[in-house]
Amino acid sequence: MPSMQQLASVRGVIFDMDGLLLDTERIFKKAYQRSANQHGIVLQDDVYDQMIGLRSDASQRVLREALGPSAPSAAIIEGARHYYYMQIEEEGIPLRPGVLEMFDYIESLGFPMTVATSTHHELAMIKLRVVGLLDRVVGIVSGDQVAKGKPEPDIYQAAAKLIGVEPEHCLALEDSPPGVIAARKANCVTIMIPDLQAPNAVTRSMANFIYESLHDVVRELKNARAAELST
């Protein structure tokens, strides 16, 4: 199916949350590195990069394996949470570019929207409520609500079912490799908008499209619909 037809076939949208809707990955990375420094450990960028997009159990396993059995991983994780919550409480939660434009456009089409996030359900609800997006989506599917987290397809299959749209007609928007892999395994039309991680060979091969921001996605969706209406 040509690219324009893929976009024109979309009838529902599934968003990742952190790094895609919310500009929070940088905050969490800084919190982890600050916490590690408190224990005399330098948390390298490539270690945190491997944690992005994963459910908490999987991301914490990456951390423990990288730091080794003698490192105070539990204390680092707890400290990172503390610093993370402290910063978002003090400074708020910033949106990624194009989020409001994207929501407005999808609402104008009458398509259902949902969020598929590795974040725990209660925390995801709080964060989306704070930024005013919770009431604009059908609901949230979180990592703690499915048997297997990203990069397995469970979360996207559940999100498609939630909005009542077949996965092949769902647009999945992701910033991380595990999310891109999960969405494509679920047979969604998948767009990667890189945040902390540049596209690699795997994401380039699996994402249907790669754009710089949600502004670009809105533009291409409009172009696809215009092309469909002109045929």
Salt bridges, closest charged atoms under 4 A:
ASP16 OD1 - LYS150 NZ 2.99
ASP18 OD1 - LYS127 NZ 2.70
ASP23 OD1 - ARG26 NH1 2.92
ASP45 OD1 - LYS29 NZ 3.18
ASP57 OD1 - ARG55 NE 3.23
GLU78 OE1 - ARG81 NH1 3.19
GLU101 OE1 - HIS215 ND1 2.43
ASP104 OD1 - ARG136 NH2 2.57
GLU107 OE1 - ARG136 NH2 2.78
ASP144 OD2 - HIS120 NE2 3.46
GLU152 OE2 - LYS185 NZ 3.28
GLU174 OE2 - LYS150 NZ 2.68
ASP195 OD1 - ARG26 NH1 2.49
ASP195 OD1 - ARG96 NH1 3.38
ASP216 OD1 - ARG219 NH1 2.96
GLU220 OE2 - ARG219 NE 2.88
